[in-house]
Structure formats: structure tokens, C-alpha cells
Amino acid sequence: MSITAAEVNKLRKQTGAGMMDCKKALTEAEGDFEKAIEILRKKGQKIAAKRGDNEIGEGAVLASTNDSGTRGCIISLNCETDFVAKNSDYVSFAQSILDIAVASAAADKDALMTQAHPSGVTVGEEITNQMGRLGERIEVARYEQIEGDAVVAYIHPGNRLSTLVSFNGKVEEQVGKDVAMQTAAMSPIALDETSIDQASIDKELEIGKELAIKEGKPAEMAENIAKGRLKKWFKEVTLVHQAFIKNNKQSVADYVKETGGSDRAITGFSRVSLD
């Protein structure tokens, strides 16, 4: 049967699939619009299965907070190529998922996949549909959220890295942004030393001790030297103890207290990156 250009265009606008894919689906469905949509969805499922082992090292990492600024979410919507990741429609799709995450406060990624998407299906189903349109594997590789009296979100230019930082009280906008950018730039592994697992601490002590002995220090001194190096390591890898990037003579914790009062503190952070 003959499929008109108007019918193809209508299906393309509703599904976002390519013109040729829409024409083939309508032809296969013998002009049945709903059946054609189902065919395109099944195509997406086939692509998902076929490309299931493909690497997804590209994508868009976005962060946002709710209107009250007390909860923030980060999603990393990964894909296969930089070409797709930089497409404005792809970034908009990632933003739509992030908006749903913020509004629903979905407990985890599995819960997020079951939320309703504006397209009329679930988030998980729409991701499958998008795979059919784009011909690439797409996946929400990371989904994180934090809460606090104040939560600040930061998206680094290029959409490859985003951070969230929470505080135990309201903070000035610039202070929140500074700490969120610090988190992005300096890659802390923990909030403070109490947040680091004992196995990692023991490993650093062991390395420090071995280095001291190799440097010719007596064994009885090596342990104290290792403890000193551990304290230095804490200052490098924990957010609150890191040197503030805008003034390396004070720690991040001191900067927050200086601007917000002695009881103001950072209570948590999240950092998600494609790299």
C-alpha cells in the first residue's frame, strides 16, 4: 500500500525515529499507526539486545535540585559515541530523566526506570525507544541523590561531570558554588577521615611505612612517619580538609565556617564523571 509523506512525518514527530525507519514501520504495519509505533519500539528492544555489550563511555552527566534546594540528584545517561552525547536532543532527553528523578525522589535506579515519562511510557521504556531511534546503546549508568538543609548542584561545562554538595544550614549562593566546583576540580574520595574505610587507611599506613624504610629511616621511626604521611593524605583526599582552591591557606571547612558561621558545615557530597 502507499504510505504518504504526511503519515511518515506524523510518525516521525511522535516517535522521533528517522524518516526511513518510520516509512518502513508504516509499510510493515500496513498503515496502522499504533502498530507502526509498536514496531519501532520492538526495533529499539532488538538494538538494546544486540548492543548490550557495547561500551558506553560517552554521555551526559547532569545535576539539579528541587525547588526548596533540600534534595539534589545526579544522573549519568551514557551512550556509545561523542556524536550522540553532544546532540541537543540527547541532552534534553537526559534532562527529562533528571527532572523526573528530582520530582519523584526515586529511591534508586530501578525505581527511576519505572517512573512515567512525558512520552507516555516509563523512563525505562523510553530509553529503549531512544535506542531504536539513535541506533546506540543508552543507559542510566549512575543515579545518585543527597539531601540536606541546603543542597547545591554544579554541572561542569561539557556535561561530562557534575557534583552535589549538602550543608547543615543555608549558605550563600557563591559559597555553595565554590564548594561544588572544588568537589569537581579536586576529586575528593570522602567527606572526612571518618568516611574512609579502615582497609584504605591501613593500606596507606603500610605504604607510608615501607617508603620510610626504603628511604633509610629506622624501623622504630617508620611508623610515626607513616602516620604523618597519612594525615597529609587526608588533607589531599577529603573534601573538608582539602586546601580551598581560591585560598590555599585555608581548608574548605574553614572557608564554609568563615562565610556561614562556626556551626556551618558540609554534610555530604556526590561527584559523578564520565572520565
BELSUL-V924689 format. One record per helix or strand. SS is the DSSP state (helix for helix, strand for strand). FROM is the first residue (numbers start at 1). LEN is the number of residues. Records with the same first field share a line. If there is no record, write none. Layout:
SS->FROM-LEN ; FROM-LEN
This chain:
helix->5-11 ; 19-10 ; 33-18 ; 82-4 ; 88-17 ; 109-5 ; 123-12 ; 173-14 ; 193-3 ; 198-17 ; 219-19 ; 239-3 ; 252-9
strand->58-8 ; 71-9 ; 116-1 ; 122-1 ; 139-9 ; 150-6 ; 161-7 ; 190-1 ; 238-1 ; 243-2 ; 247-5 ; 266-8
